[in-house]
Amino acid sequence: MGDAGYVVRGRGVGSSLNSASHGAGRLMSRRAALDSISRSSRDEYLKQRGVTLLGGGLDESPQAYKPIEKIIAAQQELVDVLGKFTPRIVRMADEAGEF
């Protein structure tokens, strides 16, 4: 939610067919994120990147995910990058018990 998103096209590498990453992947579990990331640190991370968050639980904090740039770099033989976008407003489900 706080870092770039990519539009990619697969290169048709046979050994990678039927498998594709659909995001950066988690760096920490949901429980670990809840136990280690504060609302203020998540919000500061997003503020520094100019992102407005609507909703969203701490388990989905951007700090809980791997750096997308590293993931894209690791897949350079598998995909062509067609576009890159930077989020400005992100809407996620509200945390349980809110609203």
Phi and psi in radians as a Rosetta constraint file:
Dihedral C 1 N 2 CA 2 C 2 CIRCULARHARMONIC -1.995 0.35
Dihedral N 2 CA 2 C 2 N 3 CIRCULARHARMONIC -0.047 0.35
Dihedral C 2 N 3 CA 3 C 3 CIRCULARHARMONIC -2.176 0.35
Dihedral N 3 CA 3 C 3 N 4 CIRCULARHARMONIC 3.058 0.35
Dihedral C 3 N 4 CA 4 C 4 CIRCULARHARMONIC -1.062 0.35
Dihedral N 4 CA 4 C 4 N 5 CIRCULARHARMONIC 2.687 0.35
Dihedral C 4 N 5 CA 5 C 5 CIRCULARHARMONIC -2.011 0.35
Dihedral N 5 CA 5 C 5 N 6 CIRCULARHARMONIC 2.700 0.35
Dihedral C 5 N 6 CA 6 C 6 CIRCULARHARMONIC -2.225 0.35
Dihedral N 6 CA 6 C 6 N 7 CIRCULARHARMONIC 2.560 0.35
Dihedral C 6 N 7 CA 7 C 7 CIRCULARHARMONIC -1.899 0.35
Dihedral N 7 CA 7 C 7 N 8 CIRCULARHARMONIC 2.136 0.35
Dihedral C 7 N 8 CA 8 C 8 CIRCULARHARMONIC -2.244 0.35
Dihedral N 8 CA 8 C 8 N 9 CIRCULARHARMONIC 2.799 0.35
Dihedral C 8 N 9 CA 9 C 9 CIRCULARHARMONIC -2.202 0.35
Dihedral N 9 CA 9 C 9 N 10 CIRCULARHARMONIC 2.260 0.35
Dihedral C 9 N 10 CA 10 C 10 CIRCULARHARMONIC -1.147 0.35
Dihedral N 10 CA 10 C 10 N 11 CIRCULARHARMONIC 2.591 0.35
Dihedral C 10 N 11 CA 11 C 11 CIRCULARHARMONIC -1.593 0.35
Dihedral N 11 CA 11 C 11 N 12 CIRCULARHARMONIC -0.024 0.35
Dihedral C 11 N 12 CA 12 C 12 CIRCULARHARMONIC 1.377 0.35
Dihedral N 12 CA 12 C 12 N 13 CIRCULARHARMONIC 0.446 0.35
Dihedral C 12 N 13 CA 13 C 13 CIRCULARHARMONIC -1.146 0.35
Dihedral N 13 CA 13 C 13 N 14 CIRCULARHARMONIC 2.051 0.35
Dihedral C 13 N 14 CA 14 C 14 CIRCULARHARMONIC -0.921 0.35
Dihedral N 14 CA 14 C 14 N 15 CIRCULARHARMONIC -0.750 0.35
Dihedral C 14 N 15 CA 15 C 15 CIRCULARHARMONIC -1.229 0.35
Dihedral N 15 CA 15 C 15 N 16 CIRCULARHARMONIC -0.235 0.35
Dihedral C 15 N 16 CA 16 C 16 CIRCULARHARMONIC -1.863 0.35
Dihedral N 16 CA 16 C 16 N 17 CIRCULARHARMONIC -0.008 0.35
Dihedral C 16 N 17 CA 17 C 17 CIRCULARHARMONIC -1.133 0.35
Dihedral N 17 CA 17 C 17 N 18 CIRCULARHARMONIC 2.642 0.35
Dihedral C 17 N 18 CA 18 C 18 CIRCULARHARMONIC 1.219 0.35
Dihedral N 18 CA 18 C 18 N 19 CIRCULARHARMONIC 0.237 0.35
Dihedral C 18 N 19 CA 19 C 19 CIRCULARHARMONIC -2.578 0.35
Dihedral N 19 CA 19 C 19 N 20 CIRCULARHARMONIC 2.280 0.35
Dihedral C 19 N 20 CA 20 C 20 CIRCULARHARMONIC -2.689 0.35
Dihedral N 20 CA 20 C 20 N 21 CIRCULARHARMONIC 2.432 0.35
Dihedral C 20 N 21 CA 21 C 21 CIRCULARHARMONIC -1.327 0.35
Dihedral N 21 CA 21 C 21 N 22 CIRCULARHARMONIC 2.559 0.35
Dihedral C 21 N 22 CA 22 C 22 CIRCULARHARMONIC -2.155 0.35
Dihedral N 22 CA 22 C 22 N 23 CIRCULARHARMONIC 0.374 0.35
Dihedral C 22 N 23 CA 23 C 23 CIRCULARHARMONIC 2.945 0.35
Dihedral N 23 CA 23 C 23 N 24 CIRCULARHARMONIC -3.067 0.35
Dihedral C 23 N 24 CA 24 C 24 CIRCULARHARMONIC -1.290 0.35
Dihedral N 24 CA 24 C 24 N 25 CIRCULARHARMONIC -0.483 0.35
Dihedral C 24 N 25 CA 25 C 25 CIRCULARHARMONIC 1.541 0.35
Dihedral N 25 CA 25 C 25 N 26 CIRCULARHARMONIC 2.677 0.35
Dihedral C 25 N 26 CA 26 C 26 CIRCULARHARMONIC -1.335 0.35
Dihedral N 26 CA 26 C 26 N 27 CIRCULARHARMONIC 2.444 0.35
Dihedral C 26 N 27 CA 27 C 27 CIRCULARHARMONIC -1.586 0.35
Dihedral N 27 CA 27 C 27 N 28 CIRCULARHARMONIC -0.526 0.35
Dihedral C 27 N 28 CA 28 C 28 CIRCULARHARMONIC -2.458 0.35
Dihedral N 28 CA 28 C 28 N 29 CIRCULARHARMONIC 2.737 0.35
Dihedral C 28 N 29 CA 29 C 29 CIRCULARHARMONIC -1.183 0.35
Dihedral N 29 CA 29 C 29 N 30 CIRCULARHARMONIC 2.896 0.35
Dihedral C 29 N 30 CA 30 C 30 CIRCULARHARMONIC -1.043 0.35
Dihedral N 30 CA 30 C 30 N 31 CIRCULARHARMONIC -0.743 0.35
Dihedral C 30 N 31 CA 31 C 31 CIRCULARHARMONIC -1.101 0.35
Dihedral N 31 CA 31 C 31 N 32 CIRCULARHARMONIC -0.783 0.35
Dihedral C 31 N 32 CA 32 C 32 CIRCULARHARMONIC -1.091 0.35
Dihedral N 32 CA 32 C 32 N 33 CIRCULARHARMONIC -0.676 0.35
Dihedral C 32 N 33 CA 33 C 33 CIRCULARHARMONIC -1.116 0.35
Dihedral N 33 CA 33 C 33 N 34 CIRCULARHARMONIC -0.797 0.35
Dihedral C 33 N 34 CA 34 C 34 CIRCULARHARMONIC -1.076 0.35
Dihedral N 34 CA 34 C 34 N 35 CIRCULARHARMONIC -0.630 0.35
Dihedral C 34 N 35 CA 35 C 35 CIRCULARHARMONIC -1.401 0.35
Dihedral N 35 CA 35 C 35 N 36 CIRCULARHARMONIC -0.325 0.35
Dihedral C 35 N 36 CA 36 C 36 CIRCULARHARMONIC -2.147 0.35
Dihedral N 36 CA 36 C 36 N 37 CIRCULARHARMONIC -0.245 0.35
Dihedral C 36 N 37 CA 37 C 37 CIRCULARHARMONIC -1.921 0.35
Dihedral N 37 CA 37 C 37 N 38 CIRCULARHARMONIC 2.145 0.35
Dihedral C 37 N 38 CA 38 C 38 CIRCULARHARMONIC -1.525 0.35
Dihedral N 38 CA 38 C 38 N 39 CIRCULARHARMONIC 2.763 0.35
Dihedral C 38 N 39 CA 39 C 39 CIRCULARHARMONIC -1.031 0.35
Dihedral N 39 CA 39 C 39 N 40 CIRCULARHARMONIC -0.710 0.35
Dihedral C 39 N 40 CA 40 C 40 CIRCULARHARMONIC -1.169 0.35
Dihedral N 40 CA 40 C 40 N 41 CIRCULARHARMONIC -0.647 0.35
Dihedral C 40 N 41 CA 41 C 41 CIRCULARHARMONIC -1.242 0.35
Dihedral N 41 CA 41 C 41 N 42 CIRCULARHARMONIC -0.658 0.35
Dihedral C 41 N 42 CA 42 C 42 CIRCULARHARMONIC -1.090 0.35
Dihedral N 42 CA 42 C 42 N 43 CIRCULARHARMONIC -0.821 0.35
Dihedral C 42 N 43 CA 43 C 43 CIRCULARHARMONIC -1.143 0.35
Dihedral N 43 CA 43 C 43 N 44 CIRCULARHARMONIC -0.631 0.35
Dihedral C 43 N 44 CA 44 C 44 CIRCULARHARMONIC -1.176 0.35
Dihedral N 44 CA 44 C 44 N 45 CIRCULARHARMONIC -0.712 0.35
Dihedral C 44 N 45 CA 45 C 45 CIRCULARHARMONIC -0.978 0.35
Dihedral N 45 CA 45 C 45 N 46 CIRCULARHARMONIC -0.830 0.35
Dihedral C 45 N 46 CA 46 C 46 CIRCULARHARMONIC -1.199 0.35
Dihedral N 46 CA 46 C 46 N 47 CIRCULARHARMONIC -0.707 0.35
Dihedral C 46 N 47 CA 47 C 47 CIRCULARHARMONIC -1.050 0.35
Dihedral N 47 CA 47 C 47 N 48 CIRCULARHARMONIC -0.757 0.35
Dihedral C 47 N 48 CA 48 C 48 CIRCULARHARMONIC -1.061 0.35
Dihedral N 48 CA 48 C 48 N 49 CIRCULARHARMONIC -0.424 0.35
Dihedral C 48 N 49 CA 49 C 49 CIRCULARHARMONIC -1.784 0.35
Dihedral N 49 CA 49 C 49 N 50 CIRCULARHARMONIC 0.038 0.35
Dihedral C 49 N 50 CA 50 C 50 CIRCULARHARMONIC 1.256 0.35
Dihedral N 50 CA 50 C 50 N 51 CIRCULARHARMONIC 0.530 0.35
Dihedral C 50 N 51 CA 51 C 51 CIRCULARHARMONIC -1.861 0.35
Dihedral N 51 CA 51 C 51 N 52 CIRCULARHARMONIC 2.280 0.35
Dihedral C 51 N 52 CA 52 C 52 CIRCULARHARMONIC -1.720 0.35
Dihedral N 52 CA 52 C 52 N 53 CIRCULARHARMONIC 2.179 0.35
Dihedral C 52 N 53 CA 53 C 53 CIRCULARHARMONIC -1.839 0.35
Dihedral N 53 CA 53 C 53 N 54 CIRCULARHARMONIC 2.273 0.35
Dihedral C 53 N 54 CA 54 C 54 CIRCULARHARMONIC -1.956 0.35
Dihedral N 54 CA 54 C 54 N 55 CIRCULARHARMONIC 2.029 0.35
Dihedral C 54 N 55 CA 55 C 55 CIRCULARHARMONIC 1.394 0.35
Dihedral N 55 CA 55 C 55 N 56 CIRCULARHARMONIC -2.781 0.35
Dihedral C 55 N 56 CA 56 C 56 CIRCULARHARMONIC 1.653 0.35
Dihedral N 56 CA 56 C 56 N 57 CIRCULARHARMONIC 2.267 0.35
Dihedral C 56 N 57 CA 57 C 57 CIRCULARHARMONIC -1.599 0.35
Dihedral N 57 CA 57 C 57 N 58 CIRCULARHARMONIC 2.832 0.35
Dihedral C 57 N 58 CA 58 C 58 CIRCULARHARMONIC -1.154 0.35
Dihedral N 58 CA 58 C 58 N 59 CIRCULARHARMONIC -0.414 0.35
Dihedral C 58 N 59 CA 59 C 59 CIRCULARHARMONIC -1.156 0.35
Dihedral N 59 CA 59 C 59 N 60 CIRCULARHARMONIC -0.311 0.35
Dihedral C 59 N 60 CA 60 C 60 CIRCULARHARMONIC -1.815 0.35
Dihedral N 60 CA 60 C 60 N 61 CIRCULARHARMONIC 0.249 0.35
Dihedral C 60 N 61 CA 61 C 61 CIRCULARHARMONIC -0.967 0.35
Dihedral N 61 CA 61 C 61 N 62 CIRCULARHARMONIC 2.500 0.35
Dihedral C 61 N 62 CA 62 C 62 CIRCULARHARMONIC -1.053 0.35
Dihedral N 62 CA 62 C 62 N 63 CIRCULARHARMONIC -0.489 0.35
Dihedral C 62 N 63 CA 63 C 63 CIRCULARHARMONIC -1.179 0.35
Dihedral N 63 CA 63 C 63 N 64 CIRCULARHARMONIC -0.236 0.35
Dihedral C 63 N 64 CA 64 C 64 CIRCULARHARMONIC -1.447 0.35
Dihedral N 64 CA 64 C 64 N 65 CIRCULARHARMONIC -0.041 0.35
Dihedral C 64 N 65 CA 65 C 65 CIRCULARHARMONIC -1.997 0.35
Dihedral N 65 CA 65 C 65 N 66 CIRCULARHARMONIC 2.727 0.35
Dihedral C 65 N 66 CA 66 C 66 CIRCULARHARMONIC -1.175 0.35
Dihedral N 66 CA 66 C 66 N 67 CIRCULARHARMONIC 2.697 0.35
Dihedral C 66 N 67 CA 67 C 67 CIRCULARHARMONIC -1.164 0.35
Dihedral N 67 CA 67 C 67 N 68 CIRCULARHARMONIC 2.093 0.35
Dihedral C 67 N 68 CA 68 C 68 CIRCULARHARMONIC -1.055 0.35
Dihedral N 68 CA 68 C 68 N 69 CIRCULARHARMONIC -0.580 0.35
Dihedral C 68 N 69 CA 69 C 69 CIRCULARHARMONIC -1.067 0.35
Dihedral N 69 CA 69 C 69 N 70 CIRCULARHARMONIC -0.647 0.35
Dihedral C 69 N 70 CA 70 C 70 CIRCULARHARMONIC -1.199 0.35
Dihedral N 70 CA 70 C 70 N 71 CIRCULARHARMONIC -0.639 0.35
Dihedral C 70 N 71 CA 71 C 71 CIRCULARHARMONIC -1.171 0.35
Dihedral N 71 CA 71 C 71 N 72 CIRCULARHARMONIC -0.794 0.35
Dihedral C 71 N 72 CA 72 C 72 CIRCULARHARMONIC -1.079 0.35
Dihedral N 72 CA 72 C 72 N 73 CIRCULARHARMONIC -0.763 0.35
Dihedral C 72 N 73 CA 73 C 73 CIRCULARHARMONIC -1.069 0.35
Dihedral N 73 CA 73 C 73 N 74 CIRCULARHARMONIC -0.669 0.35
Dihedral C 73 N 74 CA 74 C 74 CIRCULARHARMONIC -1.229 0.35
Dihedral N 74 CA 74 C 74 N 75 CIRCULARHARMONIC -0.293 0.35
Dihedral C 74 N 75 CA 75 C 75 CIRCULARHARMONIC -1.885 0.35
Dihedral N 75 CA 75 C 75 N 76 CIRCULARHARMONIC 0.253 0.35
Dihedral C 75 N 76 CA 76 C 76 CIRCULARHARMONIC -1.048 0.35
Dihedral N 76 CA 76 C 76 N 77 CIRCULARHARMONIC -0.424 0.35
Dihedral C 76 N 77 CA 77 C 77 CIRCULARHARMONIC -1.458 0.35
Dihedral N 77 CA 77 C 77 N 78 CIRCULARHARMONIC -0.235 0.35
Dihedral C 77 N 78 CA 78 C 78 CIRCULARHARMONIC -1.799 0.35
Dihedral N 78 CA 78 C 78 N 79 CIRCULARHARMONIC -0.466 0.35
Dihedral C 78 N 79 CA 79 C 79 CIRCULARHARMONIC -2.387 0.35
Dihedral N 79 CA 79 C 79 N 80 CIRCULARHARMONIC 2.682 0.35
Dihedral C 79 N 80 CA 80 C 80 CIRCULARHARMONIC -1.833 0.35
Dihedral N 80 CA 80 C 80 N 81 CIRCULARHARMONIC 2.298 0.35
Dihedral C 80 N 81 CA 81 C 81 CIRCULARHARMONIC -1.408 0.35
Dihedral N 81 CA 81 C 81 N 82 CIRCULARHARMONIC 2.094 0.35
Dihedral C 81 N 82 CA 82 C 82 CIRCULARHARMONIC -1.660 0.35
Dihedral N 82 CA 82 C 82 N 83 CIRCULARHARMONIC -0.486 0.35
Dihedral C 82 N 83 CA 83 C 83 CIRCULARHARMONIC -2.887 0.35
Dihedral N 83 CA 83 C 83 N 84 CIRCULARHARMONIC 2.781 0.35
Dihedral C 83 N 84 CA 84 C 84 CIRCULARHARMONIC -2.383 0.35
Dihedral N 84 CA 84 C 84 N 85 CIRCULARHARMONIC 2.377 0.35
Dihedral C 84 N 85 CA 85 C 85 CIRCULARHARMONIC -2.333 0.35
Dihedral N 85 CA 85 C 85 N 86 CIRCULARHARMONIC 2.687 0.35
Dihedral C 85 N 86 CA 86 C 86 CIRCULARHARMONIC -2.017 0.35
Dihedral N 86 CA 86 C 86 N 87 CIRCULARHARMONIC 2.131 0.35
Dihedral C 86 N 87 CA 87 C 87 CIRCULARHARMONIC -1.208 0.35
Dihedral N 87 CA 87 C 87 N 88 CIRCULARHARMONIC 2.574 0.35
Dihedral C 87 N 88 CA 88 C 88 CIRCULARHARMONIC -2.103 0.35
Dihedral N 88 CA 88 C 88 N 89 CIRCULARHARMONIC -0.584 0.35
Dihedral C 88 N 89 CA 89 C 89 CIRCULARHARMONIC -2.318 0.35
Dihedral N 89 CA 89 C 89 N 90 CIRCULARHARMONIC 2.275 0.35
Dihedral C 89 N 90 CA 90 C 90 CIRCULARHARMONIC -2.200 0.35
Dihedral N 90 CA 90 C 90 N 91 CIRCULARHARMONIC 2.247 0.35
Dihedral C 90 N 91 CA 91 C 91 CIRCULARHARMONIC -1.939 0.35
Dihedral N 91 CA 91 C 91 N 92 CIRCULARHARMONIC 2.151 0.35
Dihedral C 91 N 92 CA 92 C 92 CIRCULARHARMONIC -2.246 0.35
Dihedral N 92 CA 92 C 92 N 93 CIRCULARHARMONIC 2.863 0.35
Dihedral C 92 N 93 CA 93 C 93 CIRCULARHARMONIC -1.060 0.35
Dihedral N 93 CA 93 C 93 N 94 CIRCULARHARMONIC 2.554 0.35
Dihedral C 93 N 94 CA 94 C 94 CIRCULARHARMONIC -1.230 0.35
Dihedral N 94 CA 94 C 94 N 95 CIRCULARHARMONIC 2.717 0.35
Dihedral C 94 N 95 CA 95 C 95 CIRCULARHARMONIC -1.149 0.35
Dihedral N 95 CA 95 C 95 N 96 CIRCULARHARMONIC 2.600 0.35
Dihedral C 95 N 96 CA 96 C 96 CIRCULARHARMONIC -0.966 0.35
Dihedral N 96 CA 96 C 96 N 97 CIRCULARHARMONIC 2.366 0.35
Dihedral C 96 N 97 CA 97 C 97 CIRCULARHARMONIC 1.581 0.35
Dihedral N 97 CA 97 C 97 N 98 CIRCULARHARMONIC -0.136 0.35
Dihedral C 97 N 98 CA 98 C 98 CIRCULARHARMONIC -1.762 0.35
Dihedral N 98 CA 98 C 98 N 99 CIRCULARHARMONIC 2.429 0.35
